[in-house]
Amino acid sequence: MNKRFALVFIALALGVWPVTAQKIETQVAGDAAITRVQTALNHLTVIQLSEPVLSVAAGSQAFKVEWRENKVFIEPTEPNASTNLFIWTKSGRLNYELAPAGTVAQMDFAIDQPAPDPPASKAPETRSGRAAAADPPSQATVATEGLLGGKPVRLASYKRGKNRVQLQVKDLFRQADRLYIRYTVDNTTKRAYEVGKPRVLFLQVPQVPAPLTGRREWQLTDSEAERIESQGQRPLEIIDQELRSARVEPGQETVGVVGVRLPSGSRGPFVIRLVLPNYEQGEVTATVVL
């Protein structure tokens, strides 16, 4: 997380901000309307939702859009561009229109979605007049709690290569035996790249090398991954996947999320490999130590 994003988190936590002219709007949860967002150059607008974000998609590279947990950060990079923005949560899709960058006094500093009031529930009575036992939490609730514990994936060094497709793992969200992986695909070739369906492999490594045991939630470089001695690899069950765009034009990137079921009893450290097909250079991979 860069310094600018860190300052936003601190300001939100403290509840203060020095520029009083900026606006803090409220968006009703479940609203199907298109929300207009006013932005300003060199300033961040924060959309804070009542539940974790699963994926985002913007129609133009003129806005830098990043997200973490239930917050989406928007920063315009060009003065006269506008576009639309979609945000997906487990409850559905939210729609936004990002207006061209204007003055700081007119921008939306933050758009908050208040948490819905929990419905009043009364345990049904049995024929004996006693209250029935409450139902256990749903699987969706358990998954949501896991997303709140998402961890960023670190990488020792990353260079944007020329004439290649690169894969970088951004965040890991784990709950029990389920793991959700957010990744980016960067295309610096001269041809469009069709992403295709990802595979996630579990490497059967007898022992993770000592230098890597302290690198949990860490993406290995190509040279580090080549030094991993594996007795084989097996595919993990895909339980969910989302992709902002299946086609990545030259010089562009896209964002995806894939969910897998981990082997029972696996605690780590262990190694997984995210694999995408590539029509010219073989497979595109990212190897991560968990």
C-alpha positions in Angstrom: 0.0 0.0 0.0 1.5 3.3 -1.0 1.8 6.4 1.3 -1.3 8.1 -0.2 -3.5 5.1 0.4 -2.1 4.8 4.0 -3.0 8.4 4.7 -6.6 7.8 3.5 -6.9 4.8 5.9 -5.6 6.9 8.8 -7.9 9.8 8.0 -10.9 7.5 7.9 -10.0 5.8 11.1 -9.6 9.1 13.0 -12.7 10.6 11.4 -11.0 13.9 10.4 -10.0 15.6 7.2 -8.7 19.2 6.8 -10.7 20.2 3.6 -14.2 20.9 4.8 -15.5 21.8 1.3 -15.4 18.2 0.1 -18.6 16.1 0.4 -19.3 12.8 2.1 -22.3 11.2 0.5 -24.5 8.3 1.6 -25.6 5.5 -0.7 -28.5 3.4 0.2 -27.6 -0.3 0.4 -29.4 -2.3 -2.4 -29.9 0.8 -4.5 -30.1 -0.2 -8.2 -29.7 3.4 -9.5 -26.6 4.8 -11.1 -24.6 6.9 -8.6 -22.7 9.9 -10.0 -19.2 10.3 -8.5 -17.4 13.7 -8.7 -13.6 13.5 -8.7 -10.6 15.8 -8.6 -7.0 15.4 -9.9 -4.4 14.3 -7.3 -7.2 13.4 -4.9 -8.8 10.1 -3.9 -12.5 9.3 -3.6 -13.4 6.4 -1.4 -16.5 4.3 -1.8 -17.0 2.3 1.5 -19.6 -0.5 1.2 -21.4 -2.5 3.9 -19.8 -5.7 2.8 -16.6 -7.0 1.1 -15.9 -6.2 -2.5 -15.5 -9.3 -4.8 -14.5 -7.5 -8.0 -14.5 -4.1 -9.8 -14.5 -3.0 -13.4 -14.0 0.4 -15.0 -14.6 1.4 -18.6 -11.4 3.5 -19.0 -7.8 3.6 -17.9 -8.2 7.3 -17.3 -9.1 6.4 -13.7 -7.0 4.4 -11.3 -9.3 2.1 -9.3 -8.1 -0.1 -6.5 -10.0 -2.0 -3.8 -9.3 -3.6 -0.5 -11.9 -5.4 1.7 -15.0 -3.2 1.6 -13.4 0.0 0.3 -12.8 1.1 -3.3 -10.3 3.9 -4.1 -10.8 6.1 -7.2 -8.2 8.6 -8.6 -8.6 10.3 -12.0 -5.4 10.4 -14.0 -6.7 12.6 -16.9 -8.5 15.9 -16.6 -11.4 15.5 -19.1 -12.3 11.8 -19.1 -15.4 10.2 -17.8 -16.4 6.5 -17.6 -18.6 4.0 -15.8 -17.7 1.8 -12.8 -19.1 -1.5 -11.6 -18.6 -3.0 -8.2 -19.7 -6.6 -7.3 -20.4 -7.9 -3.8 -22.1 -11.1 -2.7 -25.4 -9.1 -2.7 -25.1 -8.0 -6.4 -23.8 -5.2 -8.6 -23.5 -1.5 -7.9 -23.4 1.0 -10.7 -21.5 4.3 -10.9 -20.8 7.1 -13.4 -17.3 8.7 -12.8 -17.5 12.3 -13.8 -14.6 14.2 -15.3 -12.2 15.6 -12.7 -13.3 18.9 -11.4 -12.5 21.2 -8.5 -11.7 20.0 -5.0 -14.6 21.9 -3.6 -17.1 19.9 -5.8 -15.6 16.5 -5.4 -17.0 13.6 -3.5 -14.5 12.8 -0.7 -16.3 9.6 0.3 -19.5 7.7 -0.6 -20.5 5.6 2.4 -23.0 2.7 2.3 -24.3 2.3 5.8 -24.8 -1.3 7.1 -28.4 -2.4 6.9 -30.2 -2.8 10.2 -30.4 -6.4 11.2 -33.9 -7.7 10.9 -35.7 -8.4 14.2 -35.9 -12.1 14.6 -37.9 -14.2 16.9 -37.2 -17.8 17.4 -40.2 -19.9 16.4 -41.9 -21.8 19.1 -42.4 -25.6 19.0 -45.7 -27.3 19.9 -44.5 -27.5 23.4 -44.3 -23.7 23.6 -40.5 -23.7 23.8 -38.4 -21.6 21.4 -36.8 -23.5 18.7 -33.0 -23.5 18.4 -31.6 -20.8 16.1 -30.3 -21.9 12.7 -26.5 -22.1 12.3 -24.8 -19.4 10.3 -25.1 -19.7 6.6 -22.2 -20.6 4.3 -22.4 -17.1 2.8 -21.9 -15.6 6.2 -18.9 -17.7 6.8 -17.4 -16.8 3.4 -17.9 -13.1 4.1 -16.1 -13.3 7.4 -13.2 -15.0 5.5 -13.0 -12.1 3.0 -12.6 -9.6 5.8 -9.3 -11.4 6.7 -7.8 -10.8 3.3 -4.0 -10.5 3.1 -1.9 -8.7 0.5 0.7 -10.8 -1.4 4.2 -9.5 -1.4 6.7 -9.7 -4.2 10.5 -9.1 -3.8 10.7 -7.5 -7.3 8.4 -7.0 -10.2 9.5 -5.6 -13.6 7.1 -5.0 -16.4 8.6 -7.1 -19.1 8.4 -6.4 -22.8 6.4 -8.5 -25.3 5.0 -10.9 -22.7 2.0 -11.6 -20.6 2.6 -11.4 -16.8 0.5 -12.7 -13.9 0.7 -11.1 -10.4 -1.2 -12.3 -7.4 -2.5 -9.3 -5.3 -4.5 -10.6 -2.4 -5.4 -13.9 -0.7 -8.7 -14.4 1.2 -9.0 -17.6 3.2 -11.8 -19.1 5.3 -11.4 -22.7 6.5 -10.7 -24.8 3.4 -11.6 -22.1 0.9 -9.1 -19.7 -0.7 -9.9 -16.7 -2.9 -7.1 -15.3 -5.1 -7.2 -11.8 -6.6 -4.8 -11.4 -9.5 -3.9 -9.1 -12.4 -2.9 -10.0 -16.0 -0.6 -7.5 -17.8 -0.2 -7.7 -21.6 2.8 -6.0 -23.1 2.7 -7.9 -26.4 1.5 -6.5 -29.7 -1.5 -8.8 -29.8 -4.6 -9.1 -27.7 -4.6 -11.9 -25.1 -7.6 -14.1 -24.4 -7.2 -14.9 -20.7 -9.1 -18.2 -20.6 -10.0 -20.2 -17.5 -7.4 -20.3 -14.7 -6.1 -23.4 -13.0 -4.7 -23.5 -9.5 -2.2 -26.3 -8.7 -1.1 -27.6 -5.3 2.6 -28.5 -5.4 3.5 -31.6 -3.4 6.7 -30.2 -1.9 8.4 -32.5 0.7 9.7 -29.4 2.5 9.6 -25.7 1.7 13.2 -24.4 1.4 14.4 -22.7 4.6 14.9 -19.3 3.0 11.2 -19.3 2.0 9.6 -20.5 5.2 9.4 -17.0 6.5 7.9 -15.7 3.2 4.2 -16.5 3.9 1.7 -14.8 1.5 4.7 -14.2 -0.9 4.8 -14.6 -4.7 8.1 -16.1 -5.8 10.2 -14.8 -8.7 10.6 -17.0 -11.7 14.1 -18.0 -10.6 12.9 -18.8 -7.1 10.0 -20.9 -8.4 12.4 -22.9 -10.6 14.3 -23.9 -7.5 11.3 -25.5 -5.8 11.6 -29.3 -5.9 8.2 -30.8 -6.2 7.1 -34.5 -6.3 4.2 -33.5 -8.4 1.3 -31.1 -8.6 -2.4 -31.6 -8.5 -5.2 -29.3 -9.5 -7.4 -27.8 -6.9 -11.2 -27.6 -7.2 -12.4 -24.3 -8.6 -15.4 -23.1 -6.7 -15.8 -19.6 -8.1 -14.2 -17.2 -10.6 -14.7 -13.7 -11.9 -12.9 -11.7 -14.5 -13.1 -8.0 -15.4 -12.4 -8.7 -19.1 -11.6 -11.9 -20.8 -9.7 -10.1 -23.6 -6.7 -7.9 -22.7 -5.6 -5.5 -25.4 -1.9 -4.7 -26.0 -0.5 -2.5 -23.2 -3.6 -3.1 -21.0 -4.3 -5.2 -17.9 -7.3 -6.9 -16.3 -8.2 -8.1 -12.8 -9.6 -11.5 -11.8 -10.7 -13.5 -8.8 -10.6 -17.3 -8.5 -11.8 -19.3 -5.5 -10.5 -22.9 -4.8 -11.0 -25.5 -2.1 -7.7 -26.4 -0.3 -6.8 -29.9 0.7 -8.2 -30.8 4.1 -5.8 -30.2 7.0 -3.4 -28.0 5.0 -1.9 -25.3 7.2 1.3 -24.5 5.4 3.8 -23.3 4.6 2.9 -24.9 1.3 3.1 -23.8 -2.4 0.4 -23.2 -4.9 0.7 -22.2 -8.6 -1.9 -20.1 -10.5 -1.8 -21.0 -14.2 -3.3 -19.2 -17.3 -3.0 -20.5 -20.9 -1.1 -18.5 -23.4 -1.3 -19.0 -27.1 2.4 -18.1 -27.9 4.7 -18.4 -24.9 3.3 -21.4 -23.1 1.6 -21.1 -19.8 1.6 -17.9 -17.7 2.2 -18.7 -14.0 2.4 -17.2 -10.6 3.8 -19.3 -7.7 2.9 -18.3 -4.1 4.0 -19.6 -0.7 1.1 -19.8 1.8 
